[in-house]
Amino acid sequence: MSTFGTAPRRTTPAGSADRLRGLRAWQREAYQEYTRNSPRDFLAVATPGAGKTTFALTIAAELLENRVVAAITVVTPTEHLKRQWAEAAARFGIRINPEFRNGEGALSREFVGAAVTYAQVAAHPALHRNRTEVRRTLVIFDEIHHAGDALSWGEAAREAFDPAARRLALTGTPFRSDVNPIPFVSYVQGPDGVRRSRADYNYGYAPALADGVVRPVLFLAYSGEMRWRTRTGDELAASLGEPLTQDALSQAWRAALDPKGDWIKRVLAAADRRLTEVRRGMPEAGGLVIATDHESARAYSRLLREITGKGAVVVLSDDPTASKKIKTFAESQDRWMVAVRMVSEGVDVPRLAVGVYATSTSTPLFFAQAIGRFVRRTSARGETASVFLPSVPTLLEYAAEMERERDHALDRPMREGDFTPEDDLVREARKRKDSADVGEELPFETVEASATFDRVLYDGGEFGGGLPDSPDEEDFLGLPGLLEPEQVATLLRKRKAEQQAASRRGKADDKPDPAEQSAMAFEAVSELRKELNGLVGAWHHRTGQPHGVIHAELRRACGGPPTPQATAAQLRERIDTLRRWATTRRG
């Protein structure tokens, strides 16, 4: 007996009305657009976290009820998503088999449909075509841009599902880095001669944010000094965040993410401090570190144990228990999960509120999918997501354009220096081990990787960047965990204005007015925080103690609130205490 709900039955009109009453405004509007035309193909583009699954299953329930279709096939990017769809469908009284395998032949009668992956379809398109021809079938394509991952995948999807009675395509990120056409998607030629995908309904991040459906995202970027040694023995250095050649940027970026360097340690510690602040208003909040490969993921987990005293949940793509681990983490109150890039899409953990983008993958598609893991709201109002990332121009551009809507463009030439063709990226991402090949020679060895807070990006604006006296990171790490989007923007603008006023004032001899005195006090506290953090960093290097542990010990010794809320006098006392430790204690 399956655990995925009861067998589907014909519902009453009242049941249909109940389903519609439970929909969000955009879902009802998209539903009405669909039922108005009853199209064979329909593409709905909605930002991650908006509720595409609920919209699609409402359509599925209606089509089954009206006997327009008799079967459903859900096509997903990952194995984990198959079970997630089956569980969601069960709540609509629709039984979907997430365990269907290509060798099984006919689907058991207890199910109305099956959930399969794009790779599964590509492996045996004739089998799935036969299943589609036997019964009037609705095919739901989850994240349909994956059907264009490789030319063979697109051809297989066309062969398998061309006979479908209805096809409902969903995506949160319709754009791609390549020019492979996505099957069953309409393309319209623009005035520039380029064909672009056309959605039948579009619900972007900007309107979703305005409707309170998703969270706003605060991006915290970190630069730093990197030094590495090449295989020929040459030692090179570069500053992350400054203009660099592509090769230098690539190697500096890799040095920053190296678990043996201080950059990632500092950023993980800052992210954990931010998570602590967020959990004051959202106790169940969790964090996710997206790593490049298995080795890095395990190393980051060990670093988090040093910082927090507790291990992180590690999710690896070749782990058969990965889906179970993700579900267990979603239902727990554990602080951190670390995963390779495979977790960037299809992981529905609404309590994820803090993220660390610790991967060198740099396509706009992947970035959008990764950030989509943090924008899903829970029931609380005022939730703000915080994502920590390297100060890399490409990533900063993506972060600044969160609200920009893109379509998939065909006919454009692939230029040298363009993003990696998606075919190669997918072949790499589908490797079971997600790690370097055995015997692969490293291009360099990290010598030093320091981290420096650079700037905050929010709502298309920059805060803290480019000012002589930029606010310390603690000013942002200590932001309240629950603020409405307009409150976040107001607070950030106020702090930026204060910094600019302090910078313009310089060393004027005139006695400042009360407003200027307030700005001077703010500047003094900011400088004291910087001095304290510098001493804490030096003590960390001397003793090996995590930054958070040192700050906590100082608070126990001196009293007072956390550093972001401490007064100038309290900060000076902690500075004096730490200097005293340096002369009286042995590391």
C-alpha positions in Angstrom: 0.0 0.0 0.0 1.4 3.4 -1.0 1.8 6.2 1.5 1.0 9.0 -1.1 -2.7 9.6 -0.4 -5.9 8.1 -1.5 -7.0 7.2 -5.0 -8.3 10.2 -7.0 -12.1 10.5 -7.1 -14.4 12.9 -9.0 -14.9 16.0 -6.9 -17.9 18.2 -6.6 -18.1 21.8 -7.9 -17.9 22.8 -4.2 -14.5 21.0 -4.0 -13.3 23.0 -7.0 -14.4 26.3 -5.4 -12.6 25.4 -2.2 -9.4 24.8 -4.1 -9.7 28.2 -5.8 -10.3 30.0 -2.5 -7.0 28.6 -1.1 -5.0 30.1 -4.0 -2.9 33.2 -3.9 -3.9 36.1 -6.1 -1.4 35.3 -8.8 -2.3 31.6 -8.8 -6.0 32.4 -9.3 -5.1 34.8 -12.1 -2.9 32.2 -13.8 -5.6 29.6 -13.3 -8.2 31.9 -15.0 -5.8 32.6 -17.9 -5.4 28.8 -18.4 -9.1 27.9 -18.2 -10.1 30.8 -20.4 -8.2 29.3 -23.4 -7.8 25.6 -22.4 -4.5 25.4 -24.3 -2.6 22.3 -25.1 0.6 24.0 -24.1 1.0 26.5 -21.3 4.2 28.0 -19.8 4.0 29.6 -16.4 7.0 31.5 -15.2 6.9 32.3 -11.4 9.8 33.2 -9.1 11.1 30.5 -6.8 8.9 30.3 -3.6 5.8 31.7 -5.3 3.9 28.4 -5.3 4.2 26.9 -8.8 3.5 23.4 -7.5 0.1 24.4 -5.9 -0.9 26.2 -9.1 0.0 23.1 -11.3 -1.8 20.6 -9.0 -4.9 22.8 -9.0 -5.0 22.6 -12.8 -4.3 18.9 -12.6 -7.2 18.3 -10.2 -9.6 20.2 -12.4 -8.6 18.4 -15.6 -9.0 15.0 -13.9 -12.3 16.0 -12.4 -13.6 17.1 -15.8 -12.1 14.0 -17.5 -10.1 16.1 -19.9 -7.2 13.8 -18.9 -6.9 10.4 -17.2 -3.3 10.3 -16.3 -0.5 12.6 -15.1 3.3 12.6 -15.6 5.5 15.0 -13.7 9.0 15.5 -15.0 11.5 16.9 -12.6 15.2 17.8 -12.6 16.1 15.6 -9.5 15.2 12.4 -7.7 14.5 14.4 -4.6 11.8 16.5 -6.4 10.0 13.4 -7.5 9.0 12.5 -3.9 8.3 16.1 -3.1 5.8 16.3 -6.0 4.2 13.0 -4.9 3.7 14.3 -1.4 2.2 17.6 -2.6 -0.1 15.7 -5.0 -1.4 13.5 -2.2 -2.8 16.6 -0.5 -4.9 17.1 -3.6 -6.1 13.5 -3.6 -3.9 12.7 -6.6 -1.7 9.6 -6.2 1.6 9.9 -8.0 4.3 7.2 -8.0 7.7 8.7 -7.3 9.4 5.4 -7.5 8.5 4.5 -11.1 11.5 3.1 -13.0 12.0 2.7 -16.7 12.1 -1.1 -16.5 8.8 -1.5 -14.8 6.5 -1.1 -17.8 2.9 -0.3 -17.0 2.1 1.8 -14.0 0.2 0.2 -11.2 -3.6 0.9 -11.1 -3.4 2.4 -7.6 -1.6 5.4 -9.1 -3.0 8.1 -11.5 0.5 9.0 -12.7 4.2 8.9 -12.1 7.0 11.3 -11.4 10.2 10.9 -13.5 13.4 12.8 -14.1 14.5 14.5 -17.4 17.5 12.1 -17.4 15.1 9.1 -16.9 13.1 10.2 -20.0 16.2 10.7 -22.0 17.3 7.1 -21.2 14.1 5.6 -22.7 11.9 8.1 -24.6 10.0 5.3 -26.4 8.7 3.9 -23.1 7.4 7.2 -21.9 5.8 7.9 -25.3 4.0 4.6 -25.1 2.7 5.5 -21.6 1.6 8.9 -22.9 -0.3 7.4 -25.9 -2.1 4.8 -23.9 -4.1 7.3 -21.7 -5.0 10.9 -22.2 -2.1 12.5 -20.2 -1.3 15.8 -18.6 2.5 16.3 -18.5 3.8 18.7 -15.9 7.3 19.9 -16.7 8.9 21.2 -13.5 11.7 23.7 -14.3 11.3 23.0 -18.0 14.5 24.8 -18.9 16.2 21.5 -17.9 14.7 20.0 -21.0 17.2 22.1 -22.9 20.2 21.0 -20.8 21.4 18.9 -23.7 20.2 18.6 -27.3 19.5 14.9 -26.7 17.4 15.7 -23.7 15.2 18.1 -25.6 14.8 15.6 -28.5 13.9 12.8 -26.0 11.3 15.1 -24.3 9.7 15.9 -27.6 9.6 12.2 -28.6 8.2 11.1 -25.3 5.5 13.7 -24.8 4.5 14.9 -28.2 1.3 12.8 -28.0 0.2 14.4 -24.6 -3.3 15.7 -24.4 -2.1 18.7 -22.3 1.4 20.0 -21.3 1.9 22.4 -18.4 5.4 23.9 -18.2 6.7 25.6 -15.1 9.9 27.5 -14.4 11.3 30.1 -12.1 14.3 30.8 -14.3 13.4 30.5 -18.0 16.7 32.0 -19.2 19.7 29.9 -20.1 23.3 30.5 -21.0 23.2 28.5 -24.2 21.1 28.6 -27.3 19.5 25.1 -27.1 15.8 25.4 -27.7 13.5 24.3 -24.9 10.8 21.9 -26.1 7.1 22.9 -26.1 8.1 26.5 -25.4 7.0 29.3 -27.9 9.6 31.7 -29.2 8.8 35.1 -30.6 11.2 37.1 -32.8 11.9 40.6 -31.6 12.8 43.7 -33.5 16.5 42.8 -33.2 15.9 39.5 -35.0 16.5 37.4 -31.8 13.8 34.8 -30.9 12.9 34.9 -27.1 10.8 32.5 -25.1 7.2 33.7 -24.5 5.4 32.9 -21.2 1.7 32.5 -21.1 1.8 33.9 -17.5 4.7 35.6 -15.7 5.0 36.4 -12.0 8.4 37.8 -11.3 10.4 38.4 -8.1 9.5 42.1 -8.0 5.7 41.7 -7.9 6.1 38.6 -5.6 8.1 40.8 -3.2 5.5 43.6 -3.3 2.8 41.0 -2.6 4.6 39.7 0.4 4.9 36.2 -1.2 8.7 36.0 -1.0 11.4 37.5 1.2 13.7 40.4 0.3 17.4 39.4 0.1 20.3 41.2 1.8 23.6 40.4 0.0 26.7 40.8 2.1 29.9 40.8 -0.1 33.4 40.2 1.2 36.7 41.0 -0.5 40.2 40.3 0.7 43.9 39.8 -0.1 44.7 36.5 -1.8 48.1 34.9 -2.3 48.8 31.6 -4.1 51.6 29.6 -5.5 51.5 28.2 -9.0 52.7 24.8 -10.0 55.9 26.4 -11.3 56.6 27.8 -7.9 55.7 31.5 -8.7 53.9 33.3 -5.9 51.1 35.6 -7.1 48.8 38.0 -5.2 45.5 39.8 -5.9 42.8 41.6 -4.1 39.3 40.1 -4.5 36.9 42.9 -5.4 39.4 44.9 -7.6 39.6 44.8 -11.4 41.4 41.6 -12.4 42.0 39.5 -15.5 39.8 36.5 -15.9 42.6 34.1 -14.9 43.6 36.1 -11.9 40.0 36.5 -10.8 39.4 32.7 -11.1 42.4 31.8 -9.0 41.8 34.5 -6.4 38.2 33.3 -6.1 39.3 29.7 -5.7 41.8 30.8 -3.0 39.0 32.6 -1.1 36.9 29.4 -1.1 39.9 27.2 0.0 39.0 25.7 3.4 42.6 26.1 4.4 42.5 29.9 4.1 41.0 32.5 6.4 38.5 34.0 4.0 35.9 31.3 4.2 36.5 30.9 7.9 35.8 34.6 8.5 32.7 34.6 6.2 31.2 31.4 7.8 31.7 33.0 11.3 30.0 36.2 10.1 27.2 34.2 8.5 26.7 32.3 11.8 26.5 35.6 13.7 23.9 36.8 11.3 22.0 33.6 11.8 22.0 34.1 15.5 20.5 37.6 15.1 17.8 36.3 12.7 16.9 33.5 15.1 16.0 36.1 17.7 12.8 36.8 15.7 12.6 33.5 13.8 13.9 30.8 16.2 13.6 28.0 13.6 15.8 29.8 11.0 18.5 27.8 9.4 21.5 28.4 7.1 22.8 26.7 3.9 26.3 26.7 2.6 26.5 25.9 -1.2 29.9 24.3 -1.9 31.6 23.4 -5.1 32.5 19.8 -4.4 32.3 17.0 -1.8 35.8 17.7 -0.3 35.0 21.4 0.3 31.5 20.6 1.7 33.0 18.3 4.4 35.7 20.8 5.2 33.2 23.6 5.6 31.2 21.4 7.9 34.3 20.9 10.1 34.8 24.7 10.2 31.2 25.3 11.3 31.7 22.8 14.1 34.7 24.9 15.3 32.7 28.1 15.1 29.4 26.8 16.6 30.4 23.8 18.6 27.9 21.7 16.6 28.3 19.9 13.3 26.4 20.7 10.1 24.2 18.4 8.1 26.2 17.5 4.9 24.2 16.6 1.8 26.1 15.0 -1.1 24.7 14.2 -4.5 25.8 10.6 -4.5 24.4 9.9 -1.0 21.3 7.7 -1.3 20.0 9.2 2.0 20.3 12.8 0.6 16.5 13.3 0.3 15.9 12.0 3.8 18.6 14.3 5.2 17.1 17.3 3.5 13.6 16.5 4.8 14.9 15.9 8.4 16.8 19.2 8.3 13.7 21.0 7.0 11.7 19.7 10.0 14.4 20.3 12.6 15.9 23.4 14.3 19.5 22.6 13.3 21.5 25.6 12.4 23.4 24.7 9.3 23.3 22.4 6.2 26.2 22.2 3.8 25.6 20.8 0.3 27.2 20.8 -3.2 25.8 22.8 -6.0 23.2 20.0 -6.7 21.1 21.3 -3.9 20.6 24.7 -5.5 17.4 23.7 -7.1 14.4 21.7 -5.9 15.1 22.0 -2.2 12.0 23.3 -0.4 13.2 24.3 3.1 11.3 27.5 3.9 13.2 28.1 7.2 16.5 28.7 5.2 17.1 32.4 5.9 20.9 32.7 5.7 23.1 31.5 2.9 26.8 31.3 2.0 27.5 31.2 -1.8 30.8 29.2 -1.5 31.0 27.9 -5.0 32.8 29.2 -8.1 29.8 28.3 -10.4 28.9 31.6 -12.1 26.1 31.2 -14.6 23.1 33.5 -14.1 20.8 30.4 -14.2 22.6 28.7 -11.3 22.8 31.9 -9.2 19.1 32.5 -9.6 18.3 28.9 -8.6 20.7 29.1 -5.6 19.2 32.4 -4.3 15.7 30.8 -4.8 16.5 28.5 -1.8 16.3 31.5 0.5 13.4 33.6 -0.7 10.6 31.2 0.4 8.6 32.7 3.2 7.2 31.0 6.3 4.2 32.4 8.1 6.2 35.2 9.8 6.0 38.7 8.5 9.2 40.8 8.1 11.5 37.9 7.2 14.7 39.0 5.4 17.1 36.6 3.7 20.8 37.2 4.1 23.3 35.8 1.5 27.1 36.0 1.9 29.2 35.9 -1.2 32.6 36.8 -2.6 33.0 40.3 -4.0 33.2 39.1 -7.6 31.9 41.5 -10.3 29.7 38.8 -11.9 28.0 37.8 -8.7 27.5 41.4 -7.6 25.9 42.2 -10.9 23.5 39.2 -10.5 22.7 40.4 -6.9 22.0 43.9 -8.1 19.6 42.7 -10.8 17.5 40.3 -8.7 14.3 42.0 -9.9 15.3 41.8 -13.6 13.2 39.4 -15.7 14.9 37.5 -18.4 13.7 35.2 -21.2 15.6 32.5 -23.0 17.1 33.9 -26.2 17.9 31.9 -29.3 19.9 33.0 -32.4 22.5 35.0 -30.4 26.1 34.1 -31.1 28.2 32.4 -28.4 31.1 34.7 -27.7 34.5 33.9 -26.3 34.4 34.5 -22.6 30.6 33.7 -22.5 29.4 31.5 -19.7 30.2 27.8 -19.9 27.8 26.1 -22.4 25.1 24.4 -20.4 25.8 21.0 -22.0 29.2 20.9 -20.4 27.9 22.3 -17.1 25.2 19.7 -16.8 27.6 16.8 -17.7 29.8 18.1 -14.9 27.0 18.6 -12.4 25.6 15.1 -13.1 28.9 13.5 -12.1 28.0 11.3 -9.1 31.0 12.3 -7.0 31.1 16.1 -7.7 34.8 16.2 -6.9 38.2 16.6 -8.7 39.4 13.6 -10.7 41.9 11.4 -9.0 45.4 12.6 -9.9 44.3 16.0 -11.2 47.1 18.5 -10.7 46.1 21.6 -8.7 46.8 24.8 -10.7 48.0 26.5 -7.5 48.4 26.3 -3.8 46.7 28.8 -1.5 49.2 30.7 0.6 47.0 33.3 2.2 43.3 34.3 1.9 42.1 37.1 4.2 38.5 38.4 4.3 37.4 42.0 4.5 33.8 43.2 4.6 33.1 45.0 1.4 29.5 46.1 0.9 25.8 45.3 1.2 23.5 45.1 -1.8 19.8 45.5 -1.3 17.0 46.4 -3.6 19.4 47.4 -6.3 21.4 49.7 -4.1 24.9 49.5 -2.5 25.5 50.3 1.1 28.9 50.5 2.8 30.9 50.3 -0.5 33.3 52.9 -1.7 33.2 55.1 1.4 36.4 56.1 3.2 34.8 55.2 6.5 32.5 52.3 5.5 30.3 50.9 8.2 31.7 47.9 9.9 30.2 44.5 9.1 28.7 44.4 12.6 26.4 47.2 11.6 24.8 44.9 9.1 25.2 41.5 10.9 23.3 43.1 13.8 20.2 44.2 11.8 17.0 42.9 13.4 16.0 39.5 11.9 12.4 40.6 11.3 12.0 43.8 9.3 9.6 44.7 6.5 11.3 45.4 3.1 10.7 49.1 3.3 12.1 49.1 6.9 15.3 47.5 5.7 15.7 50.0 2.9 15.0 52.9 5.2 17.5 51.7 7.8 20.2 51.1 5.2 19.6 54.5 3.6 19.9 56.2 6.9 23.2 54.5 7.8 24.6 55.4 4.3 23.6 59.0 4.7 25.2 59.1 8.2 28.4 57.7 6.7 28.4 60.2 3.8 27.8 63.1 6.2 30.7 61.9 8.4 33.0 61.6 5.4 32.1 65.1 4.0 32.7 66.7 7.4 36.3 65.7 7.5 38.4 67.5 10.1 36.4 70.7 10.3 37.1 72.8 13.3 33.6 74.2 13.7 31.6 72.9 16.6 29.1 70.4 15.2 25.4 70.7 15.8 23.6 68.0 17.7 23.0 66.0 14.4 26.7 66.2 13.6 27.5 65.1 17.2 25.3 62.1 16.7 27.1 61.3 13.4 30.5 61.7 15.2 29.4 59.3 17.9 28.3 56.8 15.3 31.7 57.2 13.6 33.6 56.7 16.9 31.7 53.5 17.7 32.3 52.2 14.2 36.0 52.8 14.6 36.1 51.1 18.0 34.3 48.1 16.5 36.9 47.8 13.8 39.7 48.0 16.3 38.0 45.4 18.5 37.5 43.0 15.5 41.1 43.5 14.5 42.3 42.5 17.9 39.9 39.6 18.0 41.3 38.4 14.7 44.9 38.7 16.0 43.9 36.7 19.1 42.3 34.1 16.9 45.5 33.6 15.0 47.5 33.4 18.3 45.1 31.0 20.1 43.1 29.2 17.4 39.9 30.2 19.2 36.9 31.0 16.8 36.0 34.7 16.6 32.6 34.0 18.2 34.1 32.3 21.2 36.5 35.2 21.8 33.6 37.7 21.6 31.5 35.6 24.0 34.4 35.4 26.5 34.9 39.2 26.4 31.2 39.7 27.1 31.4 37.4 30.1 34.5 39.3 31.4 33.2 42.8 30.8 29.4 42.4 30.6 27.2 44.3 28.2 25.3 43.4 25.0 26.6 41.9 21.8 29.1 44.0 19.9 26.6 45.5 17.4 24.6 47.0 20.4 27.6 47.9 22.6 28.4 51.5 23.5 31.7 53.2 22.9 32.6 52.8 26.6 31.8 49.1 26.5 33.8 48.6 23.4 36.9 50.4 24.9 36.6 48.1 28.0 36.7 45.0 25.8 39.6 46.4 23.8 41.6 47.1 27.0 40.7 43.6 28.3 41.9 41.9 25.2 45.2 43.9 25.2 45.7 42.8 28.8 45.1 39.2 27.8 47.8 39.6 25.2 50.4 40.6 27.8 49.4 38.3 30.6 48.2 35.1 28.9 50.0 32.5 26.9 48.4 31.5 23.6 
